[in-house]
Amino acid sequence: MTEFTPILSLIGGAIIGLSAIILLFFKGRIAGISGILNDSMTRQRQEILWRWLFILGIALGPLIGLYFGSELPEALDLSWVELIIGAFLVGFGANLGNGCTSGHGICGVGRLSIRSISATVVFMSVAIFVVAILP
């Protein structure tokens, strides 16, 4: 387990929420990462730039954190096969649930969407169960 950091967690959550609000306000789009990533390869040219900039911002976030003194988390003790299977299952689940944890959990719950609240309850319940049974 990691140490409890309520102030940093609050700041991080506020930044994530603010970015979702800004995207919704200025682009009229939900900050669902799986949809943004998928549409970054399939939409018209004028709709692609903001998606790639959003993805770039997500990728640069940890690098900026490292620059300002954050530490890398512990390495996962998983093989490449396990990582690929996990990534496939996450992608399949996001497709099956018609959205990912960010789209449902951050944006959908904030909009009081019943579908998103239900999806988030399922995501969290399964995550808690899996963590409880893993060694």
C-alpha positions as CSV (number, residue, x, y, z in Angstrom):
1,M,0.0,0.0,0.0
2,T,1.0,3.6,-0.4
3,E,0.9,6.3,2.2
4,F,-2.2,8.4,2.7
5,T,-1.8,11.8,1.1
6,P,-5.1,13.7,1.4
7,I,-3.7,17.1,0.3
8,L,-2.0,15.8,-2.8
9,S,-5.1,13.6,-3.6
10,L,-7.4,16.6,-3.3
11,I,-5.2,18.7,-5.5
12,G,-4.9,15.9,-8.1
13,G,-8.7,15.3,-8.0
14,A,-9.3,19.1,-8.4
15,I,-7.0,19.2,-11.5
16,I,-8.7,16.2,-13.1
17,G,-12.1,17.7,-12.4
18,L,-11.1,21.1,-13.7
19,S,-9.7,19.6,-16.9
20,A,-13.0,17.7,-17.5
21,I,-15.0,20.9,-16.9
22,I,-12.8,22.9,-19.3
23,L,-13.1,20.2,-22.0
24,L,-16.8,20.1,-21.6
25,F,-17.2,23.9,-21.5
26,F,-14.9,24.7,-24.5
27,K,-15.3,21.7,-26.7
28,G,-18.6,20.2,-25.5
29,R,-16.9,16.9,-25.1
30,I,-16.7,14.4,-22.3
31,A,-13.2,13.6,-21.0
32,G,-13.5,9.8,-21.6
33,I,-10.0,8.7,-22.3
34,S,-10.9,5.6,-24.3
35,G,-13.2,7.6,-26.6
36,I,-10.6,10.4,-27.0
37,L,-7.9,7.8,-27.8
38,N,-10.1,5.9,-30.2
39,D,-11.4,9.0,-32.0
40,S,-7.9,10.4,-32.3
41,M,-7.4,7.9,-35.1
42,T,-10.8,7.9,-36.7
43,R,-12.2,11.4,-36.8
44,Q,-11.8,14.2,-39.3
45,R,-8.6,16.3,-39.3
46,Q,-10.0,19.3,-37.4
47,E,-11.3,17.1,-34.6
48,I,-7.9,15.2,-34.2
49,L,-5.6,18.0,-32.9
50,W,-7.3,18.7,-29.6
51,R,-7.5,14.9,-28.9
52,W,-3.7,14.5,-29.5
53,L,-3.0,17.5,-27.4
54,F,-5.1,16.0,-24.6
55,I,-3.3,12.7,-24.9
56,L,0.1,14.5,-24.9
57,G,-0.9,16.3,-21.7
58,I,-1.7,13.0,-20.1
59,A,1.7,11.5,-21.2
60,L,3.6,14.6,-20.0
61,G,2.0,14.8,-16.6
62,P,4.2,12.2,-15.0
63,L,7.3,13.7,-16.6
64,I,6.4,17.1,-15.1
65,G,5.9,15.4,-11.8
66,L,9.3,13.8,-11.9
67,Y,10.9,17.2,-12.8
68,F,9.4,18.7,-9.7
69,G,10.6,15.9,-7.4
70,S,7.9,13.2,-7.4
71,E,9.1,9.6,-7.2
72,L,8.3,6.8,-9.6
73,P,5.9,4.1,-8.1
74,E,7.3,0.7,-7.5
75,A,7.6,-1.5,-10.6
76,L,4.9,-4.1,-11.1
77,D,6.0,-7.7,-10.9
78,L,4.2,-8.7,-14.1
79,S,5.3,-10.3,-17.3
80,W,4.7,-8.7,-20.7
81,V,2.0,-11.4,-21.4
82,E,0.1,-10.4,-18.2
83,L,0.3,-6.7,-19.1
84,I,-1.0,-7.3,-22.6
85,I,-3.8,-9.5,-21.3
86,G,-4.7,-6.9,-18.7
87,A,-4.7,-4.1,-21.3
88,F,-6.9,-6.2,-23.6
89,L,-9.4,-6.9,-20.8
90,V,-9.5,-3.2,-19.9
91,G,-10.0,-2.2,-23.5
92,F,-12.7,-4.9,-23.9
93,G,-14.4,-3.7,-20.7
94,A,-14.3,-0.1,-21.8
95,N,-15.9,-1.0,-25.1
96,L,-18.5,-3.3,-23.5
97,G,-19.4,-0.6,-20.9
98,N,-19.6,2.1,-23.6
99,G,-17.0,4.1,-21.9
100,C,-14.0,3.9,-19.5
101,T,-13.5,4.7,-15.9
102,S,-12.7,8.4,-16.6
103,G,-15.7,8.9,-18.8
104,H,-18.1,7.2,-16.5
105,G,-16.4,7.8,-13.1
106,I,-15.4,11.4,-13.5
107,C,-17.7,13.0,-16.1
108,G,-20.8,10.7,-15.9
109,V,-21.1,10.7,-12.1
110,G,-20.6,14.5,-12.1
111,R,-23.5,14.7,-14.6
112,L,-25.6,12.4,-12.3
113,S,-25.9,9.9,-15.2
114,I,-27.6,6.7,-13.9
115,R,-25.7,4.6,-16.5
116,S,-22.4,6.1,-15.4
117,I,-23.2,5.7,-11.7
118,S,-24.1,2.1,-12.3
119,A,-20.9,1.5,-14.3
120,T,-18.7,3.1,-11.7
121,V,-20.3,1.0,-8.9
122,V,-19.5,-2.1,-11.0
123,F,-15.9,-0.9,-11.8
124,M,-15.2,-0.2,-8.1
125,S,-16.8,-3.4,-6.8
126,V,-14.8,-5.6,-9.2
127,A,-11.6,-3.7,-8.4
128,I,-12.1,-4.2,-4.7
129,F,-12.9,-7.9,-5.1
130,V,-9.9,-8.5,-7.3
131,V,-7.5,-6.7,-5.0
132,A,-8.9,-8.6,-2.0
133,I,-8.3,-12.0,-3.7
134,L,-4.9,-11.4,-5.2
135,P,-1.8,-12.3,-3.2
